[in-house]
Amino acid sequence: MNDKDKDRCIFCIPPMEPYTKLAHAYVPFQTMGKVFSPGEALKKGTLFPELHDPYKYEVYCK
């Protein structure tokens, strides 16, 4: 592959530095507190209100 092809190649990613970290996940501890009723949990897809974060239809679907 010549230099001209490398300029147009979207898959030609330069190697990362050895000290580069890929990602760090942060997962907070979840305590058992308030929970949805079984019927409401099925509708919302989760038992825990802290995890319920629906998409806002008005914002994304206009």
Buried (B, 14 or more C-beta within 10 A) or exposed (E): EEEEEEEEEEEEEEEEEEEEEEEEEEEEEEEEEEEBEEEEBEEBEBBBBEEBEEEEEEEEEE
